[in-house]
Amino acid sequence: MPPRKRSEEPQLYNRLTLLRTERGMSRQELADAVGVHYQTIGYLERGEYSPSATLALRLAAVFGLPMEAVFSLTPFRTLSEQVYGTQESS
Amino acid sequence: MSSPTRTQRRAARLDDPRFESTRTPRVRRRLVVAMCGLLVVEAGLFLIAERAPVPFAVGMAVLLVAFTLCLGALKGSTRGVEELPAHALDERQWQLRGEAYARAYRIGFALLTLELAAVAVWLVADWPAPGTNILLGAILLPFHIGIVLPTLVTAWHRQV
């Protein structure tokens, strides 16, 4: 199988913003906890950068969650949908 | 607690929040254009060096100050991603640096090929030998471009 080009990489979805704000952490605090620049947390949260497996595991460990609870190749269900079973109106 | 290393001090200086105003894409690109302008002025000064040595010397002195200030601002705007060693960067910055160097290599290769082509045309056409000033410029300009090219490419990048 030929190597996949970077432009063909699927988008990686994450719940970093939700988990970070839920725990009352700033980007700087989360960045310090995983050893990256605070700017990188912003890029991760906006989905503009996909982390390495090591960084993804470190981020998940900070929140005490398995990696698949923080990162996914398919979009996460919204909080209202998960808690109340309501669909977001488009 | 051990004192910070030279690299850590350099990284902290380049990450200084006082440079924040230069870190927007618009300002970074303006700085890139300004630096390119300075390189063009430098090339122009080499052309007049033999005919007007005093304006050449004064111009070079002014240019040196402007060059230093502009390069300092550019490096602050990129947080020194292109010059800091691997252990001072995180994985995203390291990746960005790799992309910037790959692009700078292609641009540098194209510029050097153009210069080589110009020399070849000069020799084939049997034009008169250029003056010392032109030769000096032909050596110094690529050197200066080589120094600033990775910084220019990094600063032009949208996500630095």
gemmi code that builds the backbone of each chain (N, CA, C; Angstrom):
import gemmi

chains = {
    "A": [
        ("MET", (0.852, -1.192, 0.000), (0.000, 0.000, 0.000), (0.894, 1.250, 0.000)),
        ("PRO", (0.667, 2.175, -0.929), (1.511, 3.381, -0.943), (1.262, 4.232, 0.300)),
        ("PRO", (2.301, 4.973, 0.755), (2.091, 5.812, 1.941), (1.038, 6.883, 1.680)),
        ("ARG", (0.242, 7.128, 2.711), (-0.828, 8.132, 2.566), (-0.233, 9.536, 2.628)),
        ("LYS", (-0.684, 10.417, 1.706), (-0.195, 11.793, 1.709), (-0.818, 12.536, 2.878)),
        ("ARG", (-0.105, 13.573, 3.349), (-0.624, 14.342, 4.482), (-1.954, 14.994, 4.164)),
        ("SER", (-2.100, 15.435, 2.900), (-3.336, 16.108, 2.512), (-4.531, 15.154, 2.527)),
        ("GLU", (-4.235, 13.837, 2.502), (-5.322, 12.845, 2.483), (-5.633, 12.307, 3.886)),
        ("GLU", (-4.924, 12.806, 4.882), (-5.161, 12.340, 6.252), (-6.580, 12.702, 6.692)),
        ("PRO", (-7.295, 11.770, 7.333), (-8.644, 12.125, 7.804), (-8.554, 13.104, 8.976)),
        ("GLN", (-9.616, 13.898, 9.161), (-9.603, 14.849, 10.270), (-9.726, 14.113, 11.609)),
        ("LEU", (-9.005, 14.600, 12.586), (-9.075, 14.017, 13.926), (-9.906, 14.958, 14.802)),
        ("TYR", (-11.011, 14.442, 15.303), (-11.884, 15.256, 16.171), (-11.435, 15.097, 17.616)),
        ("ASN", (-11.674, 16.115, 18.426), (-11.292, 15.990, 19.843), (-12.246, 16.768, 20.740)),
        ("ARG", (-12.157, 16.453, 22.028), (-13.003, 17.125, 23.024), (-12.149, 17.962, 23.971)),
        ("LEU", (-11.011, 18.420, 23.476), (-10.077, 19.106, 24.372), (-10.670, 20.356, 25.011)),
        ("THR", (-11.350, 21.182, 24.210), (-11.905, 22.435, 24.753), (-12.883, 22.139, 25.884)),
        ("LEU", (-13.776, 21.181, 25.611), (-14.802, 20.816, 26.604), (-14.146, 20.310, 27.890)),
        ("LEU", (-13.221, 19.376, 27.749), (-12.586, 18.779, 28.930), (-11.743, 19.795, 29.697)),
        ("ARG", (-11.072, 20.652, 28.960), (-10.204, 21.644, 29.616), (-11.047, 22.655, 30.400)),
        ("THR", (-12.097, 23.174, 29.761), (-12.926, 24.176, 30.448), (-13.703, 23.533, 31.610)),
        ("GLU", (-14.105, 22.290, 31.419), (-14.816, 21.543, 32.469), (-13.964, 21.453, 33.736)),
        ("ARG", (-12.666, 21.329, 33.540), (-11.748, 21.210, 34.672), (-11.157, 22.560, 35.093)),
        ("GLY", (-11.614, 23.617, 34.455), (-11.163, 24.963, 34.806), (-9.685, 25.200, 34.547)),
        ("MET", (-9.185, 24.564, 33.503), (-7.759, 24.734, 33.186), (-7.583, 25.768, 32.083)),
        ("SER", (-6.495, 26.514, 32.171), (-6.164, 27.421, 31.062), (-5.345, 26.626, 30.040)),
        ("ARG", (-5.202, 27.216, 28.844), (-4.385, 26.557, 27.809), (-2.942, 26.412, 28.285)),
        ("GLN", (-2.479, 27.449, 28.997), (-1.097, 27.415, 29.493), (-0.909, 26.267, 30.493)),
        ("GLU", (-1.900, 26.082, 31.365), (-1.791, 24.998, 32.368), (-1.784, 23.622, 31.689)),
        ("LEU", (-2.657, 23.455, 30.710), (-2.696, 22.177, 29.991), (-1.395, 21.971, 29.212)),
        ("ALA", (-0.911, 23.060, 28.596), (0.343, 22.971, 27.837), (1.499, 22.572, 28.759)),
        ("ASP", (1.550, 23.176, 29.941), (2.618, 22.848, 30.895), (2.523, 21.389, 31.347)),
        ("ALA", (1.269, 20.908, 31.498), (1.063, 19.533, 31.968), (1.545, 18.495, 30.959)),
        ("VAL", (1.466, 18.831, 29.674), (1.881, 17.853, 28.652), (3.193, 18.237, 27.963)),
        ("GLY", (3.757, 19.384, 28.343), (5.059, 19.784, 27.817), (5.052, 20.283, 26.386)),
        ("VAL", (4.049, 21.095, 26.039), (4.060, 21.735, 24.715), (3.847, 23.243, 24.887)),
        ("HIS", (3.981, 23.985, 23.801), (3.739, 25.423, 23.826), (2.229, 25.654, 23.922)),
        ("TYR", (1.810, 26.712, 24.631), (0.357, 26.943, 24.805), (-0.361, 27.140, 23.477)),
        ("GLN", (0.390, 27.667, 22.503), (-0.184, 27.896, 21.178), (-0.608, 26.566, 20.536)),
        ("THR", (0.165, 25.526, 20.811), (-0.118, 24.198, 20.244), (-1.456, 23.669, 20.748)),
        ("ILE", (-1.799, 23.987, 21.994), (-3.106, 23.559, 22.535), (-4.228, 24.210, 21.722)),
        ("GLY", (-4.036, 25.479, 21.386), (-5.036, 26.180, 20.568), (-5.206, 25.511, 19.204)),
        ("TYR", (-4.089, 25.176, 18.569), (-4.150, 24.505, 17.259), (-4.834, 23.145, 17.377)),
        ("LEU", (-4.551, 22.430, 18.481), (-5.180, 21.117, 18.700), (-6.687, 21.285, 18.882)),
        ("GLU", (-7.074, 22.255, 19.706), (-8.507, 22.455, 19.999), (-9.291, 22.823, 18.744)),
        ("ARG", (-8.666, 23.597, 17.874), (-9.360, 24.007, 16.642), (-9.281, 22.932, 15.558)),
        ("GLY", (-8.589, 21.835, 15.850), (-8.463, 20.748, 14.877), (-7.516, 21.097, 13.741)),
        ("GLU", (-6.645, 22.089, 13.959), (-5.709, 22.505, 12.910), (-4.385, 21.746, 13.000)),
        ("TYR", (-4.256, 20.937, 14.024), (-3.050, 20.116, 14.165), (-3.439, 18.783, 14.787)),
        ("SER", (-2.942, 17.704, 14.203), (-3.205, 16.371, 14.765), (-1.998, 15.932, 15.576)),
        ("PRO", (-2.209, 15.560, 16.839), (-1.052, 15.242, 17.693), (-0.469, 13.864, 17.377)),
        ("SER", (0.755, 13.655, 17.844), (1.358, 12.321, 17.763), (0.637, 11.432, 18.775)),
        ("ALA", (0.831, 10.119, 18.668), (0.190, 9.192, 19.610), (0.662, 9.484, 21.036)),
        ("THR", (1.945, 9.828, 21.174), (2.498, 10.118, 22.507), (1.793, 11.314, 23.136)),
        ("LEU", (1.645, 12.397, 22.344), (1.008, 13.599, 22.889), (-0.477, 13.328, 23.172)),
        ("ALA", (-1.129, 12.583, 22.290), (-2.550, 12.265, 22.503), (-2.721, 11.465, 23.791)),
        ("LEU", (-1.825, 10.509, 24.030), (-1.901, 9.703, 25.264), (-1.634, 10.563, 26.494)),
        ("ARG", (-0.676, 11.481, 26.373), (-0.365, 12.363, 27.512), (-1.556, 13.267, 27.827)),
        ("LEU", (-2.220, 13.784, 26.777), (-3.395, 14.643, 26.985), (-4.518, 13.857, 27.650)),
        ("ALA", (-4.731, 12.637, 27.148), (-5.792, 11.808, 27.732), (-5.478, 11.508, 29.193)),
        ("ALA", (-4.204, 11.275, 29.493), (-3.801, 10.958, 30.867), (-4.043, 12.139, 31.809)),
        ("VAL", (-3.851, 13.374, 31.297), (-4.101, 14.565, 32.129), (-5.563, 14.597, 32.574)),
        ("PHE", (-6.464, 14.200, 31.658), (-7.901, 14.210, 31.991), (-8.349, 12.902, 32.641)),
        ("GLY", (-7.429, 11.948, 32.756), (-7.769, 10.662, 33.379), (-8.776, 9.875, 32.562)),
        ("LEU", (-8.677, 9.988, 31.239), (-9.632, 9.310, 30.352), (-8.881, 8.464, 29.317)),
        ("PRO", (-9.549, 7.458, 28.750), (-8.901, 6.730, 27.647), (-8.798, 7.632, 26.420)),
        ("MET", (-7.841, 7.326, 25.556), (-7.589, 8.208, 24.405), (-8.828, 8.362, 23.524)),
        ("GLU", (-9.609, 7.275, 23.353), (-10.774, 7.352, 22.466), (-11.893, 8.238, 23.038)),
        ("ALA", (-11.773, 8.592, 24.332), (-12.761, 9.521, 24.904), (-12.398, 10.963, 24.581)),
        ("VAL", (-11.145, 11.171, 24.187), (-10.671, 12.533, 23.892), (-10.533, 12.759, 22.385)),
        ("PHE", (-10.088, 11.729, 21.672), (-9.871, 11.854, 20.221), (-10.700, 10.829, 19.452)),
        ("SER", (-11.153, 11.221, 18.276), (-11.927, 10.295, 17.458), (-11.804, 10.665, 15.976)),
        ("LEU", (-11.925, 9.657, 15.124), (-11.895, 9.921, 13.676), (-13.282, 10.299, 13.149)),
        ("THR", (-14.297, 10.125, 13.992), (-15.654, 10.553, 13.622), (-16.089, 11.651, 14.591)),
        ("PRO", (-16.957, 12.570, 14.158), (-17.360, 13.670, 15.061), (-18.020, 13.148, 16.340)),
        ("PHE", (-17.725, 13.811, 17.450), (-18.344, 13.432, 18.723), (-19.792, 13.898, 18.739)),
        ("ARG", (-20.623, 13.179, 19.464), (-22.003, 13.645, 19.643), (-21.962, 14.857, 20.568)),
        ("THR", (-22.905, 15.778, 20.363), (-22.908, 16.978, 21.212), (-23.345, 16.596, 22.624)),
        ("LEU", (-23.043, 17.483, 23.576), (-23.362, 17.216, 24.977), (-24.875, 17.073, 25.179)),
        ("SER", (-25.661, 17.984, 24.549), (-27.126, 17.944, 24.717), (-27.700, 16.649, 24.141)),
        ("GLU", (-27.096, 16.211, 23.059), (-27.558, 14.971, 22.428), (-27.254, 13.768, 23.338)),
        ("GLN", (-26.083, 13.808, 23.962), (-25.682, 12.696, 24.819), (-26.478, 12.654, 26.120)),
        ("VAL", (-26.702, 13.849, 26.708), (-27.374, 13.910, 28.012), (-28.895, 13.799, 27.868)),
        ("TYR", (-29.456, 14.576, 26.909), (-30.908, 14.627, 26.785), (-31.444, 13.901, 25.553)),
        ("GLY", (-30.547, 13.412, 24.741), (-30.976, 12.696, 23.534), (-31.607, 13.594, 22.499)),
        ("THR", (-31.322, 14.917, 22.582), (-31.888, 15.844, 21.591), (-30.912, 16.036, 20.441)),
        ("GLN", (-31.494, 16.205, 19.238), (-30.679, 16.455, 18.051), (-30.502, 17.957, 17.895)),
        ("GLU", (-29.285, 18.354, 17.487), (-29.040, 19.779, 17.253), (-29.777, 20.200, 15.989)),
        ("SER", (-30.592, 21.294, 16.068), (-31.307, 21.745, 14.863), (-30.326, 22.465, 13.957)),
        ("SER", (-30.426, 22.146, 12.632), (-29.466, 22.769, 11.702), (-30.109, 23.940, 10.986)),
    ],
    "B": [
        ("MET", (17.329, 24.964, 42.244), (16.916, 24.974, 40.845), (18.093, 25.430, 39.972)),
        ("SER", (18.376, 24.673, 38.876), (19.513, 25.037, 38.039), (19.162, 26.242, 37.170)),
        ("SER", (20.189, 27.021, 36.833), (19.948, 28.210, 36.012), (19.637, 27.784, 34.577)),
        ("PRO", (18.819, 28.582, 33.865), (18.450, 28.182, 32.497), (19.663, 28.161, 31.568)),
        ("THR", (19.645, 27.255, 30.612), (20.741, 27.151, 29.656), (20.639, 28.300, 28.659)),
        ("ARG", (21.667, 28.438, 27.833), (21.685, 29.500, 26.825), (20.487, 29.335, 25.875)),
        ("THR", (20.222, 28.079, 25.488), (19.099, 27.803, 24.590), (17.773, 28.190, 25.241)),
        ("GLN", (17.626, 27.849, 26.520), (16.371, 28.179, 27.218), (16.183, 29.689, 27.303)),
        ("ARG", (17.292, 30.395, 27.557), (17.204, 31.865, 27.639), (16.821, 32.440, 26.268)),
        ("ARG", (17.436, 31.893, 25.220), (17.146, 32.352, 23.854), (15.673, 32.080, 23.506)),
        ("ALA", (15.219, 30.860, 23.860), (13.821, 30.492, 23.573), (12.863, 31.411, 24.316)),
        ("ALA", (13.195, 31.716, 25.582), (12.329, 32.588, 26.379), (12.307, 33.995, 25.797)),
        ("ARG", (13.472, 34.478, 25.335), (13.550, 35.825, 24.758), (12.710, 35.900, 23.476)),
        ("LEU", (12.800, 34.856, 22.644), (12.061, 34.882, 21.374), (10.561, 34.664, 21.585)),
        ("ASP", (10.193, 34.107, 22.741), (8.776, 33.875, 23.057), (8.203, 35.033, 23.884)),
        ("ASP", (8.972, 36.103, 24.010), (8.579, 37.247, 24.828), (7.234, 37.817, 24.356)),
        ("PRO", (6.286, 38.017, 25.296), (4.981, 38.566, 24.901), (5.071, 39.966, 24.290)),
        ("ARG", (6.195, 40.671, 24.517), (6.335, 42.019, 23.940), (6.362, 41.985, 22.410)),
        ("PHE", (6.703, 40.794, 21.836), (6.724, 40.648, 20.370), (5.336, 40.295, 19.816)),
        ("GLU", (4.341, 40.183, 20.720), (3.021, 39.681, 20.317), (2.433, 40.471, 19.142)),
        ("SER", (2.683, 41.784, 19.133), (2.108, 42.618, 18.057), (2.687, 42.253, 16.683)),
        ("THR", (3.859, 41.619, 16.657), (4.472, 41.264, 15.361), (4.083, 39.852, 14.922)),
        ("ARG", (3.228, 39.185, 15.710), (2.957, 37.761, 15.430), (1.693, 37.511, 14.621)),
        ("THR", (1.029, 38.564, 14.193), (-0.143, 38.338, 13.342), (0.368, 38.063, 11.922)),
        ("PRO", (-0.364, 37.252, 11.130), (0.099, 36.962, 9.765), (0.367, 38.223, 8.945)),
        ("ARG", (-0.469, 39.235, 9.138), (-0.328, 40.474, 8.360), (1.014, 41.164, 8.658)),
        ("VAL", (1.319, 41.302, 9.953), (2.568, 41.987, 10.331), (3.780, 41.151, 9.915)),
        ("ARG", (3.659, 39.826, 10.108), (4.775, 38.945, 9.726), (5.077, 39.088, 8.234)),
        ("ARG", (4.032, 39.115, 7.421), (4.241, 39.226, 5.966), (4.781, 40.598, 5.583)),
        ("ARG", (4.386, 41.624, 6.326), (4.939, 42.959, 6.070), (6.440, 42.970, 6.376)),
        ("LEU", (6.802, 42.292, 7.454), (8.232, 42.217, 7.810), (9.019, 41.466, 6.736)),
        ("VAL", (8.404, 40.412, 6.190), (9.054, 39.644, 5.116), (9.287, 40.551, 3.906)),
        ("VAL", (8.253, 41.324, 3.551), (8.370, 42.242, 2.407), (9.458, 43.286, 2.697)),
        ("ALA", (9.488, 43.798, 3.947), (10.507, 44.794, 4.315), (11.909, 44.203, 4.178)),
        ("MET", (12.090, 42.968, 4.618), (13.405, 42.334, 4.526), (13.800, 42.122, 3.065)),
        ("CYS", (12.843, 41.725, 2.231), (13.123, 41.562, 0.791), (13.520, 42.913, 0.195)),
        ("GLY", (12.844, 43.973, 0.649), (13.178, 45.322, 0.186), (14.610, 45.687, 0.560)),
        ("LEU", (15.008, 45.342, 1.782), (16.375, 45.635, 2.226), (17.400, 44.886, 1.367)),
        ("LEU", (17.067, 43.661, 0.987), (17.984, 42.881, 0.139), (18.111, 43.509, -1.255)),
        ("VAL", (16.993, 44.043, -1.750), (17.026, 44.721, -3.061), (17.885, 45.983, -2.969)),
        ("VAL", (17.705, 46.738, -1.859), (18.507, 47.956, -1.661), (19.994, 47.594, -1.583)),
        ("GLU", (20.295, 46.496, -0.905), (21.686, 46.036, -0.797), (22.260, 45.758, -2.199)),
        ("ALA", (21.457, 45.085, -3.016), (21.899, 44.793, -4.391), (22.159, 46.100, -5.146)),
        ("GLY", (21.268, 47.073, -4.948), (21.422, 48.378, -5.606), (22.696, 49.078, -5.150)),
        ("LEU", (22.996, 48.977, -3.852), (24.204, 49.627, -3.322), (25.471, 49.034, -3.931)),
        ("PHE", (25.470, 47.727, -4.166), (26.642, 47.098, -4.783), (26.856, 47.618, -6.213)),
        ("LEU", (25.762, 47.965, -6.874), (25.867, 48.472, -8.247), (26.539, 49.846, -8.299)),
        ("ILE", (26.332, 50.655, -7.214), (26.901, 52.017, -7.229), (28.223, 52.086, -6.458)),
        ("ALA", (28.678, 50.976, -5.918), (29.842, 50.977, -5.021), (31.081, 51.614, -5.644)),
        ("GLU", (31.377, 51.301, -6.907), (32.616, 51.818, -7.527), (32.507, 53.305, -7.885)),
        ("ARG", (31.317, 53.691, -8.346), (31.116, 55.081, -8.777), (30.981, 56.023, -7.584)),
        ("ALA", (30.353, 55.569, -6.519), (30.086, 56.432, -5.359), (30.407, 55.676, -4.066)),
        ("PRO", (31.688, 55.609, -3.710), (32.064, 54.812, -2.524), (31.513, 55.350, -1.201)),
        ("VAL", (31.415, 56.700, -1.091), (30.940, 57.262, 0.194), (29.451, 56.958, 0.408)),
        ("PRO", (28.579, 57.262, -0.594), (27.166, 56.869, -0.401), (27.014, 55.360, -0.183)),
        ("PHE", (27.878, 54.583, -0.822), (27.836, 53.126, -0.640), (28.116, 52.773, 0.831)),
        ("ALA", (29.177, 53.367, 1.407), (29.557, 53.063, 2.790), (28.468, 53.505, 3.775)),
        ("VAL", (27.947, 54.731, 3.546), (26.887, 55.243, 4.437), (25.641, 54.371, 4.310)),
        ("GLY", (25.295, 54.074, 3.061), (24.119, 53.236, 2.807), (24.248, 51.869, 3.452)),
        ("MET", (25.444, 51.273, 3.361), (25.650, 49.944, 3.962), (25.536, 49.996, 5.487)),
        ("ALA", (26.026, 51.091, 6.087), (25.955, 51.232, 7.549), (24.491, 51.323, 7.996)),
        ("VAL", (23.716, 52.144, 7.275), (22.280, 52.289, 7.597), (21.567, 50.956, 7.377)),
        ("LEU", (21.941, 50.311, 6.266), (21.316, 49.031, 5.908), (21.589, 47.964, 6.972)),
        ("LEU", (22.806, 47.985, 7.500), (23.190, 46.996, 8.522), (22.297, 47.116, 9.762)),
        ("VAL", (22.048, 48.380, 10.173), (21.188, 48.616, 11.350), (19.759, 48.153, 11.047)),
        ("ALA", (19.256, 48.564, 9.866), (17.882, 48.190, 9.477), (17.744, 46.669, 9.361)),
        ("PHE", (18.771, 46.052, 8.793), (18.784, 44.600, 8.605), (18.703, 43.884, 9.969)),
        ("THR", (19.518, 44.359, 10.920), (19.550, 43.751, 12.260), (18.195, 43.888, 12.949)),
        ("LEU", (17.622, 45.102, 12.883), (16.317, 45.340, 13.528), (15.232, 44.491, 12.897)),
        ("CYS", (15.235, 44.445, 11.560), (14.200, 43.702, 10.837), (14.328, 42.197, 11.117)),
        ("LEU", (15.567, 41.696, 11.123), (15.764, 40.263, 11.384), (15.354, 39.911, 12.819)),
        ("GLY", (15.663, 40.825, 13.758), (15.274, 40.606, 15.163), (13.763, 40.526, 15.299)),
        ("ALA", (13.068, 41.469, 14.630), (11.599, 41.480, 14.679), (11.033, 40.214, 14.027)),
        ("LEU", (11.648, 39.801, 12.924), (11.179, 38.584, 12.231), (11.342, 37.353, 13.125)),
        ("LYS", (12.490, 37.262, 13.794), (12.726, 36.098, 14.653), (11.781, 36.092, 15.857)),
        ("GLY", (11.497, 37.284, 16.386), (10.521, 37.384, 17.474), (9.130, 36.988, 16.997)),
        ("SER", (8.820, 37.336, 15.740), (7.488, 37.036, 15.195), (7.287, 35.537, 14.969)),
        ("THR", (8.377, 34.809, 14.757), (8.250, 33.358, 14.536), (8.590, 32.565, 15.807)),
        ("ARG", (8.889, 33.252, 16.885), (9.332, 32.645, 18.143), (10.616, 31.826, 17.952)),
        ("GLY", (11.364, 32.127, 16.904), (12.643, 31.451, 16.673), (12.521, 29.980, 16.324)),
        ("VAL", (11.351, 29.594, 15.813), (11.113, 28.183, 15.463), (12.178, 27.658, 14.494)),
        ("GLU", (12.647, 28.551, 13.597), (13.594, 28.118, 12.565), (15.030, 28.016, 13.072)),
        ("GLU", (15.325, 28.555, 14.237), (16.718, 28.535, 14.692), (16.933, 27.741, 15.981)),
        ("LEU", (15.902, 27.521, 16.765), (16.091, 26.829, 18.044), (16.309, 25.326, 17.828)),
        ("PRO", (17.115, 24.694, 18.694), (17.329, 23.244, 18.541), (16.078, 22.436, 18.897)),
        ("ALA", (16.079, 21.180, 18.489), (14.893, 20.322, 18.637), (14.360, 20.279, 20.069)),
        ("HIS", (15.264, 20.220, 21.049), (14.788, 20.054, 22.434), (14.093, 21.306, 22.983)),
        ("ALA", (14.206, 22.423, 22.258), (13.529, 23.643, 22.710), (12.170, 23.818, 22.028)),
        ("LEU", (11.817, 22.887, 21.147), (10.557, 23.003, 20.399), (9.633, 21.849, 20.743)),
        ("ASP", (8.327, 22.092, 20.604), (7.411, 20.948, 20.773), (7.175, 20.313, 19.392)),
        ("GLU", (6.389, 19.238, 19.348), (6.266, 18.476, 18.097), (5.637, 19.273, 16.957)),
        ("ARG", (4.684, 20.179, 17.272), (4.062, 20.978, 16.208), (5.073, 21.972, 15.643)),
        ("GLN", (5.833, 22.600, 16.545), (6.845, 23.559, 16.095), (7.934, 22.851, 15.272)),
        ("TRP", (8.277, 21.629, 15.707), (9.304, 20.851, 14.999), (8.827, 20.513, 13.582)),
        ("GLN", (7.551, 20.165, 13.478), (6.966, 19.844, 12.174), (6.936, 21.090, 11.278)),
        ("LEU", (6.561, 22.201, 11.882), (6.500, 23.478, 11.159), (7.881, 23.858, 10.634)),
        ("ARG", (8.889, 23.659, 11.485), (10.254, 23.968, 11.105), (10.686, 23.096, 9.916)),
        ("GLY", (10.316, 21.800, 9.961), (10.650, 20.894, 8.858), (10.034, 21.370, 7.551)),
        ("GLU", (8.777, 21.780, 7.616), (8.086, 22.267, 6.415), (8.754, 23.545, 5.892)),
        ("ALA", (9.098, 24.438, 6.837), (9.718, 25.714, 6.441), (11.074, 25.461, 5.783)),
        ("TYR", (11.858, 24.562, 6.334), (13.175, 24.285, 5.754), (13.053, 23.605, 4.389)),
        ("ALA", (12.074, 22.725, 4.231), (11.874, 22.063, 2.942), (11.523, 23.105, 1.872)),
        ("ARG", (10.661, 24.069, 2.248), (10.263, 25.113, 1.308), (11.444, 26.059, 1.021)),
        ("ALA", (12.183, 26.388, 2.099), (13.345, 27.280, 1.932), (14.388, 26.618, 1.030)),
        ("TYR", (14.531, 25.308, 1.138), (15.490, 24.584, 0.294), (15.101, 24.738, -1.182)),
        ("ARG", (13.811, 24.552, -1.467), (13.352, 24.648, -2.858), (13.560, 26.063, -3.411)),
        ("ILE", (13.234, 27.067, -2.593), (13.399, 28.458, -3.042), (14.885, 28.764, -3.238)),
        ("GLY", (15.708, 28.360, -2.270), (17.152, 28.594, -2.341), (17.757, 27.906, -3.550)),
        ("PHE", (17.304, 26.692, -3.819), (17.801, 25.933, -4.967), (17.463, 26.677, -6.261)),
        ("ALA", (16.236, 27.181, -6.346), (15.805, 27.908, -7.545), (16.627, 29.187, -7.718)),
        ("LEU", (16.868, 29.906, -6.621), (17.631, 31.162, -6.703), (19.069, 30.900, -7.130)),
        ("LEU", (19.686, 29.859, -6.545), (21.063, 29.537, -6.910), (21.156, 29.078, -8.365)),
        ("THR", (20.142, 28.343, -8.824), (20.119, 27.916, -10.225), (20.040, 29.135, -11.144)),
        ("LEU", (19.221, 30.122, -10.737), (19.104, 31.356, -11.530), (20.441, 32.088, -11.596)),
        ("GLU", (21.124, 32.137, -10.437), (22.415, 32.824, -10.405), (23.427, 32.109, -11.310)),
        ("LEU", (23.420, 30.781, -11.241), (24.324, 29.979, -12.069), (24.021, 30.200, -13.553)),
        ("ALA", (22.719, 30.289, -13.870), (22.312, 30.524, -15.257), (22.798, 31.895, -15.725)),
        ("ALA", (22.707, 32.894, -14.831), (23.167, 34.248, -15.181), (24.677, 34.233, -15.454)),
        ("VAL", (25.434, 33.517, -14.635), (26.892, 33.415, -14.826), (27.184, 32.722, -16.157)),
        ("ALA", (26.435, 31.648, -16.441), (26.640, 30.896, -17.691), (26.370, 31.784, -18.907)),
        ("VAL", (25.270, 32.548, -18.858), (24.915, 33.444, -19.964), (26.024, 34.486, -20.152)),
        ("TRP", (26.505, 35.029, -19.026), (27.575, 36.042, -19.044), (28.810, 35.490, -19.756)),
        ("LEU", (29.179, 34.242, -19.416), (30.377, 33.627, -19.993), (30.176, 33.297, -21.474)),
        ("VAL", (29.014, 32.740, -21.788), (28.731, 32.341, -23.181), (28.660, 33.575, -24.081)),
        ("ALA", (28.030, 34.640, -23.581), (27.883, 35.863, -24.377), (29.201, 36.633, -24.473)),
        ("ASP", (30.172, 36.200, -23.688), (31.491, 36.831, -23.692), (31.419, 38.323, -23.373)),
        ("TRP", (30.594, 38.655, -22.393), (30.475, 40.049, -21.945), (31.734, 40.426, -21.155)),
        ("PRO", (32.038, 41.731, -21.065), (33.238, 42.129, -20.314), (33.153, 41.708, -18.839)),
        ("ALA", (34.321, 41.441, -18.243), (34.350, 40.982, -16.840), (33.716, 42.030, -15.929)),
        ("PRO", (32.857, 41.619, -14.997), (32.214, 42.601, -14.114), (33.224, 43.190, -13.123)),
        ("GLY", (32.885, 44.368, -12.593), (33.757, 45.009, -11.612), (33.772, 44.256, -10.292)),
        ("THR", (34.724, 44.670, -9.416), (34.852, 44.012, -8.105), (33.566, 44.138, -7.303)),
        ("ASN", (32.911, 45.310, -7.427), (31.674, 45.526, -6.664), (30.594, 44.520, -7.026)),
        ("ILE", (30.501, 44.230, -8.326), (29.466, 43.275, -8.779), (29.818, 41.860, -8.259)),
        ("LEU", (31.111, 41.534, -8.340), (31.530, 40.208, -7.860), (31.272, 40.065, -6.360)),
        ("LEU", (31.589, 41.144, -5.621), (31.367, 41.132, -4.166), (29.879, 40.954, -3.851)),
        ("GLY", (29.053, 41.682, -4.599), (27.598, 41.567, -4.426), (27.112, 40.171, -4.764)),
        ("ALA", (27.700, 39.598, -5.848), (27.277, 38.250, -6.265), (27.635, 37.189, -5.226)),
        ("ILE", (28.637, 37.493, -4.387), (29.008, 36.533, -3.325), (28.213, 36.821, -2.048)),
        ("LEU", (28.157, 38.123, -1.681), (27.531, 38.485, -0.393), (26.009, 38.359, -0.382)),
        ("LEU", (25.371, 38.725, -1.500), (23.896, 38.675, -1.525), (23.349, 37.255, -1.313)),
        ("PRO", (23.859, 36.249, -2.065), (23.360, 34.886, -1.797), (23.616, 34.449, -0.357)),
        ("PHE", (24.757, 34.915, 0.214), (25.064, 34.590, 1.608), (24.001, 35.186, 2.540)),
        ("HIS", (23.669, 36.466, 2.310), (22.644, 37.113, 3.150), (21.272, 36.464, 2.960)),
        ("ILE", (20.965, 36.138, 1.710), (19.667, 35.489, 1.445), (19.631, 34.136, 2.147)),
        ("GLY", (20.751, 33.407, 2.079), (20.841, 32.105, 2.750), (20.608, 32.212, 4.251)),
        ("ILE", (21.112, 33.300, 4.847), (20.946, 33.503, 6.299), (19.478, 33.737, 6.657)),
        ("VAL", (18.801, 34.571, 5.856), (17.435, 34.978, 6.240), (16.325, 34.133, 5.624)),
        ("LEU", (16.653, 33.325, 4.613), (15.593, 32.605, 3.891), (14.713, 31.715, 4.795)),
        ("PRO", (15.301, 30.868, 5.674), (14.426, 30.056, 6.539), (13.509, 30.917, 7.424)),
        ("THR", (14.040, 32.062, 7.900), (13.215, 32.955, 8.730), (12.095, 33.569, 7.900)),
        ("LEU", (12.415, 33.981, 6.669), (11.391, 34.579, 5.796), (10.284, 33.570, 5.488)),
        ("VAL", (10.694, 32.348, 5.172), (9.703, 31.318, 4.827), (8.844, 30.977, 6.050)),
        ("THR", (9.472, 30.873, 7.212), (8.713, 30.565, 8.438), (7.727, 31.690, 8.750)),
        ("ALA", (8.183, 32.936, 8.622), (7.312, 34.083, 8.935), (6.143, 34.179, 7.956)),
        ("TRP", (6.359, 33.734, 6.714), (5.295, 33.797, 5.709), (4.236, 32.739, 5.971)),
        ("HIS", (4.608, 31.670, 6.675), (3.709, 30.547, 6.963), (2.516, 31.032, 7.776)),
        ("ARG", (1.342, 30.537, 7.438), (0.109, 30.995, 8.098), (0.047, 30.588, 9.570)),
        ("GLN", (0.571, 29.408, 9.897), (0.340, 28.851, 11.235), (1.558, 28.862, 12.145)),
        ("VAL", (2.425, 29.832, 11.994), (3.624, 29.792, 12.842), (3.286, 30.161, 14.287)),
    ],
}
model = gemmi.Model(1)
for chain_id, residues in chains.items():
    chain = gemmi.Chain(chain_id)
    for i, (resn, *xyz) in enumerate(residues, 1):
        res = gemmi.Residue()
        res.name, res.seqid = resn, gemmi.SeqId(i, " ")
        for name, pos in zip(("N", "CA", "C"), xyz):
            atom = gemmi.Atom()
            atom.name, atom.element = name, gemmi.Element(name[0])
            atom.pos, atom.b_iso = gemmi.Position(*pos), 0.0
            res.add_atom(atom)
        chain.add_residue(res)
    model.add_chain(chain)
structure = gemmi.Structure()
structure.add_model(model)
structure.setup_entities()
